[in-house]
Amino acid sequence: MGRTIRVGLLGAFLIAFNARAEVVCALGSGASSYDAKTDQRPTGDAMQLAGRMNAALSSTCSPKCPQIAIYRNTTAANAMLVVTADQAKFVYAPQFFTAVYDRYGDGAIIAIIAHEYGHALDETYPASWMKSGWTRELRADAWAGCALARSDLSSNDLAEALTAVSKYPPSTDSSWPLRVPALRLGFLHCGGGAAKFDSAVK
């Protein structure tokens, strides 16, 4: 069984999807190869970083934060949010997390988890500060920017996190110039400095 990120009500998010599993977002290809029967408990390191992301965003959505299980699975796309009638889960490919962590560090993993979590958060806690015309991927990016602002990253760690986010886009809305304003708005809305963000974007 997976571990759960945050407490909260997921009902509104689940109602939007029918009984079959639905991949809401996948970073990278391979979502069609995903085999849920091979889900495994996440590593302690992944849970520690998910906990940091949770701490960064929970004050924003409490008491309506979505409840999401987290799993690792070698058949998953790099990282993905999957929803069924009774569960939402974040699934990551362990080889992907290892490669991202080794190259880009903690902040990159936090940003990737926060992007996926942002999809669920957007369904249960729509944010009035986001632009109404944004796609769901851009809204998820804004939540990732918020999490990065509240994660107390150094300027270098923030730059590495943003580089990782640019290298591993979702399968839709993947244009980096479109994503940067969403990440920036989330970062600023949640207390990050404009100069710090702007110097970190490559």
Order of alpha helices (4+ residues) and beta strands (2+ residues): beta-alpha-beta-alpha-beta-beta-beta-alpha-alpha-alpha-alpha-alpha-alpha
